[in-house]
Amino acid sequence: MAVTDSFLAYVLEQLAGLGRLRSRRMFGAVGLYSGDVFFAIVSRNVVYLKVDETTRGDFVDRGMGPFRPFADRPEASIAYYQVPADVIEDADSLAEWARKAVRVGASARLILGSGPLSGIMPAACC
């Protein structure tokens, strides 16, 4: 799940308009936070944003799939979906998508508690 330093720097630069952005390496991936809200995962140089029932369709409509962190449990996924490449390449679009993910992450913290793995669900739920 390694993330190259150059890709992470690029993503952070693209997200600079979001504000209060910080990253934290964890389990071979990188978690992205806006303030204290965990809203994105970067794994294997792929960006995944936090989703819920109101935003998941934006990703599914673009053919993007969920983050599957457990190789031995392919039926399990986390409520984070891959971001389309054209969105990552457009800083304004990426910031817009990321703001939605921050709102979802903030709501999830209220409902499920805090932590990056809050909201683990079976793939059938996604």
C-alpha positions as a Markdown table, in Angstrom:
| # | Residue | x | y | z |
|---|---|---|---|---|
| 1 | Met | 0.0 | 0.0 | 0.0 |
| 2 | Ala | 3.0 | 2.3 | -0.4 |
| 3 | Val | 2.5 | 5.9 | -1.4 |
| 4 | Thr | 5.3 | 7.8 | -3.1 |
| 5 | Asp | 6.5 | 11.0 | -1.7 |
| 6 | Ser | 6.0 | 12.8 | -5.0 |
| 7 | Phe | 2.4 | 11.6 | -5.4 |
| 8 | Leu | 1.5 | 12.6 | -1.9 |
| 9 | Ala | 3.1 | 16.1 | -2.4 |
| 10 | Tyr | 1.1 | 16.4 | -5.6 |
| 11 | Val | -2.2 | 15.5 | -3.9 |
| 12 | Leu | -1.5 | 17.9 | -1.0 |
| 13 | Glu | -0.7 | 20.7 | -3.5 |
| 14 | Gln | -4.0 | 20.0 | -5.4 |
| 15 | Leu | -5.9 | 20.2 | -2.1 |
| 16 | Ala | -4.2 | 23.3 | -0.8 |
| 17 | Gly | -7.4 | 25.3 | -1.3 |
| 18 | Leu | -9.2 | 23.1 | 1.3 |
| 19 | Gly | -7.3 | 24.6 | 4.2 |
| 20 | Arg | -6.3 | 23.0 | 7.6 |
| 21 | Leu | -5.0 | 20.0 | 5.7 |
| 22 | Arg | -2.6 | 17.5 | 7.2 |
| 23 | Ser | -1.5 | 14.0 | 6.3 |
| 24 | Arg | -0.5 | 11.1 | 8.5 |
| 25 | Arg | 1.2 | 7.8 | 7.4 |
| 26 | Met | -0.5 | 4.7 | 8.6 |
| 27 | Phe | -0.5 | 1.0 | 7.7 |
| 28 | Gly | 1.5 | 1.8 | 4.5 |
| 29 | Ala | -1.1 | 4.3 | 3.3 |
| 30 | Val | -1.6 | 7.9 | 4.2 |
| 31 | Gly | -4.7 | 9.4 | 5.9 |
| 32 | Leu | -5.7 | 13.0 | 5.0 |
| 33 | Tyr | -7.4 | 15.2 | 7.6 |
| 34 | Ser | -9.0 | 18.6 | 7.5 |
| 35 | Gly | -8.6 | 19.8 | 11.0 |
| 36 | Asp | -9.5 | 16.7 | 13.0 |
| 37 | Val | -11.8 | 15.2 | 10.4 |
| 38 | Phe | -10.4 | 12.2 | 8.6 |
| 39 | Phe | -11.7 | 12.4 | 5.0 |
| 40 | Ala | -9.4 | 10.7 | 2.6 |
| 41 | Ile | -7.0 | 7.7 | 2.2 |
| 42 | Val | -4.1 | 7.6 | -0.3 |
| 43 | Ser | -3.0 | 4.1 | -1.0 |
| 44 | Arg | -0.8 | 2.8 | -3.8 |
| 45 | Asn | -0.9 | 6.3 | -5.3 |
| 46 | Val | -4.7 | 6.2 | -5.5 |
| 47 | Val | -6.9 | 8.8 | -3.7 |
| 48 | Tyr | -10.1 | 7.6 | -1.9 |
| 49 | Leu | -12.6 | 10.0 | -0.4 |
| 50 | Lys | -15.1 | 9.4 | 2.4 |
| 51 | Val | -18.6 | 8.8 | 1.1 |
| 52 | Asp | -22.2 | 8.3 | 2.4 |
| 53 | Glu | -25.5 | 7.6 | 0.7 |
| 54 | Thr | -25.6 | 11.2 | -0.5 |
| 55 | Thr | -22.2 | 11.2 | -2.3 |
| 56 | Arg | -21.6 | 7.6 | -3.2 |
| 57 | Gly | -23.5 | 8.0 | -6.5 |
| 58 | Asp | -21.0 | 10.6 | -7.7 |
| 59 | Phe | -18.3 | 8.0 | -7.6 |
| 60 | Val | -20.3 | 5.0 | -8.8 |
| 61 | Asp | -21.6 | 7.1 | -11.8 |
| 62 | Arg | -18.0 | 7.6 | -12.8 |
| 63 | Gly | -17.2 | 3.9 | -12.5 |
| 64 | Met | -15.1 | 4.3 | -9.3 |
| 65 | Gly | -15.0 | 1.6 | -6.7 |
| 66 | Pro | -14.6 | 1.4 | -3.0 |
| 67 | Phe | -11.3 | 1.0 | -1.0 |
| 68 | Arg | -10.8 | -2.6 | 0.0 |
| 69 | Pro | -8.1 | -2.6 | 2.7 |
| 70 | Phe | -8.2 | -6.3 | 3.6 |
| 71 | Ala | -6.7 | -8.6 | 0.9 |
| 72 | Asp | -8.0 | -11.6 | 2.8 |
| 73 | Arg | -11.5 | -10.2 | 3.1 |
| 74 | Pro | -12.5 | -8.9 | -0.3 |
| 75 | Glu | -16.1 | -8.7 | 0.8 |
| 76 | Ala | -15.2 | -5.9 | 3.3 |
| 77 | Ser | -14.8 | -2.4 | 2.2 |
| 78 | Ile | -14.6 | 1.0 | 3.9 |
| 79 | Ala | -16.9 | 3.9 | 3.0 |
| 80 | Tyr | -14.1 | 5.5 | 0.9 |
| 81 | Tyr | -14.3 | 5.6 | -2.9 |
| 82 | Gln | -11.6 | 6.1 | -5.6 |
| 83 | Val | -11.5 | 9.6 | -7.0 |
| 84 | Pro | -11.5 | 9.9 | -10.8 |
| 85 | Ala | -8.2 | 11.0 | -12.3 |
| 86 | Asp | -9.6 | 14.1 | -14.0 |
| 87 | Val | -11.0 | 15.3 | -10.6 |
| 88 | Ile | -7.5 | 14.9 | -9.1 |
| 89 | Glu | -6.0 | 16.9 | -11.9 |
| 90 | Asp | -8.3 | 19.8 | -11.4 |
| 91 | Ala | -7.5 | 21.4 | -8.0 |
| 92 | Asp | -10.9 | 23.3 | -7.9 |
| 93 | Ser | -12.8 | 20.1 | -8.6 |
| 94 | Leu | -10.8 | 18.1 | -6.2 |
| 95 | Ala | -11.3 | 20.7 | -3.4 |
| 96 | Glu | -15.1 | 20.6 | -4.1 |
| 97 | Trp | -15.2 | 16.8 | -3.9 |
| 98 | Ala | -13.0 | 16.9 | -0.8 |
| 99 | Arg | -15.2 | 19.4 | 1.0 |
| 100 | Lys | -18.1 | 17.0 | 0.6 |
| 101 | Ala | -16.0 | 14.2 | 2.0 |
| 102 | Val | -15.1 | 16.4 | 5.0 |
| 103 | Arg | -18.8 | 17.0 | 5.6 |
| 104 | Val | -19.4 | 13.2 | 5.4 |
| 105 | Gly | -16.5 | 12.6 | 7.7 |
| 106 | Ala | -17.7 | 15.1 | 10.2 |
| 107 | Ser | -21.2 | 13.6 | 10.2 |
| 108 | Ala | -19.7 | 10.1 | 10.6 |
| 109 | Arg | -17.8 | 11.1 | 13.6 |
| 110 | Leu | -21.0 | 12.3 | 15.3 |
| 111 | Ile | -22.8 | 9.0 | 14.4 |
| 112 | Leu | -20.1 | 6.3 | 14.6 |
| 113 | Gly | -17.3 | 7.8 | 16.8 |
| 114 | Ser | -13.9 | 9.0 | 15.6 |
| 115 | Gly | -11.2 | 7.2 | 13.8 |
| 116 | Pro | -10.2 | 6.5 | 10.2 |
| 117 | Leu | -11.7 | 3.0 | 10.1 |
| 118 | Ser | -15.1 | 4.1 | 11.5 |
| 119 | Gly | -17.8 | 2.8 | 9.3 |
| 120 | Ile | -16.3 | -0.5 | 8.0 |
| 121 | Met | -19.1 | -2.2 | 6.2 |
| 122 | Pro | -19.6 | -5.3 | 4.0 |
| 123 | Ala | -19.2 | -4.7 | 0.3 |
| 124 | Ala | -22.9 | -5.6 | -0.2 |
| 125 | Cys | -23.8 | -2.4 | 1.6 |
| 126 | Cys | -21.9 | -0.2 | -0.9 |
